[in-house]
């Protein structure tokens, strides 16, 4: 009996899963299209039906990771049991993601820190900021804590927080002691409080997370 062909989206995700695993194990630069195809014994025709190049595969992996981050961020924003500061902190720190997601993100981040992959790192940062900022801006909207905050630029403000947080707390870019990290965290929290026009100490509960 002839095997039923897989749905295009299923096959595409299999290719992405195989590529992501190989990028982590062998490194992006050392992984070839043939390596990716050999995982499932596929032909080059199948690969080029979905992707034009290995670079396009990496782009799709990054987009998939960002899409997952947005889904989890939206769950946090809509959680009625969390305060606005808790929501902002949870999204900035990537809380609410599954253990598998966090591990995948950490493994891929290691690849982004390779010198030859700097462009991918930039792409992952810009995509995450672009997609997460509008979701985070909803925390400042009516019925979601808006009365506590004072800013005419909610989405832009959240984009700036994301950009600053993702860069300054990136352990691949900066190696600091715990004491130095605590000072940067305090400065970051002070910046958030002043930018959002909330009283000093509004984000105090966040400081404990960095202690």
N, C-alpha and C positions, 0 to 999 in steps of 0.2 A: 504494500500500500504506500502511495506517495506521501511523503511528509508534508504536512500543511505549513506553508510559509508563515513566518512570524510577522506580526503587525509591524509596520515601519517604525513606529515610535518605540516599540519594544526592542527591535534590532538596533536602533540608533542608541538607545540607552545602554545596551550591552556593549557596544563599541566604546561609549564614553566610560563605562565602568572598567573595561579592560585597559583603556588608555590611561585612566587615572591611576590604576594599580601599578602599571608599568612606569609611569612618570615618577612615582614615589620610590619604587624599587630600583630602577636603573638610572633615573634622572631623565628629565625632558630631552636634553641634548642627545643622549645616547639611545633613546627609544626611536625606532623607525616605524614607518607605516606597516611594514611586513611583520614586525614584532606584534603590533596591535591585531593584525588579521590572524596571526597564528594562534591566538588565544582560542578562537572559535573555528579555526580552519576555513576562513572565508577568503573569497577572491578579491582582487583589487577593485574589480568592477563594483562590488558591494560597497566597499569603502567610499569610492568616489561618487557613488549615488547619493551619499549623505554628506560627505565633506570634500572640500577642494584640496585640503592640505592638513598636515599635522598641526599647524598653527591654528587652523579653524577648529580643530578638535579641542585644543586648549581653550580657545575662546568660549566654546560651548560648555566646557567643564566649569569655567569661571562663572558663566551666566547661570548655570544650574545651581552652583553654590550660593550665588547671590539671591536667586529666586527662593531657595530654601530659607535663607536668612530673613527675607521679607515676610514669608508666611509665618515664621515664628515671631517676628517683630509685631505683626498685626495681632497675633494672639495676646501678646503682652499689652498692647495698647487697649484692647477690648476687655482686659481682665478687670472686673469691678472691685476686686479685693486688693488691688495694688494702688498705692499713692502715685501721683505724678513723678516725684523724685525716684521712686522705686522703678517705675516704668522706664524712665530715661536711662537710669543706671543699668538696668537689666539688658536693654538693647545695646548700649555702648559696650557692655562686657560680654555680649553674646550669650546671655543666660536664656534658658528655655529651650536650647538646642539639645538634641539627643547626644549621647556619648559618642555614637558613631559619627555624627555630623561634626562634632568638635574635633575628633581625631582626624577625620578626612581633611578638615580645614587646616589643622596644624601641619599635617603631612604635606599638603600642597603649598602652604606658606613657606615651608623649608625650601621648596623648589623655587618659589618666587624670589627668595633671597640670594639665589645663585646669580653671580654677576651677569651671565649671558641671558638671564631671564628677567632683567630689570623692566623691560617693556610690559611683560605679563603682570608684574607686581603693580605697576602703575595702572594698568587696565583694571585689575581686581579692585584697587582702591577707588578709582573713579566710578566704577559700576556700583559698588556697594554704597557709596555716598549718594549717587544719583537716585538709586532705588529706595534707600532707607530713609533719606531726609523727609520726603513727603509723608511717609507713614508716621515718623516720629513727630512731625509737625501737628498731627492730629491730637497729640497729648496736650497741646496748648489751645485746642479749640474749645468752643462753648460746650459745657457739660462734661468736660474732661480735665478740668483744672485751670481753665483759662483765667479765672478771677485772680489766681495767685501770681500770674505772670504779667510782665509788661514788655512786649516787643511787637513792633510793627512788621517784623520779618521772621515769622515762625519757621518757615521751611529753610530759609537761608541761614538762620541761626543754628538749626539742627545740623545742617550740612557742615557748618564751621566746627561744631562740636565733634562731629564724626571725623572730619579731616584731622583735627588736632589730636583727638584721642587715638586714632588708628596709627598715626605717625609717631607721636611722642612716646606711646607705650608699646611700640613694636620692638620686641626683644631682639629681633634680627638686625635692627638698625642701631639700637642703643643697649649697651650692657652697663647697668647701674646697680649699685647696692640697694638693699631694701630701704635703707634710710633715705637715699636719693630719690627712689621711686615714691616714697611717702611724701616728700616735699613737692615733687611734681604733681602728685595726686591732689595735695592740698591747694596748690596754685590753680590746678584745673578746676577744682570745685569752686574756688573763690571766683574764678572767671565766669563760671556758669551762673553763680548767684548774682553777680553784678550785671551780667548781660541780660538775664531774665528779670531783673528788678525785684528780686525776692530778698527778704531780710537775711543778714548774716546768720549762718547756722541752719538755714533751710535744708541744706543738703548734708547736714552733719551725719546722718545715718550712713551716708555713702563713705565717709572717711573711715568708718570702722572696717569696711571691706578691704581697705588698703593697709590697715594696721598690721 
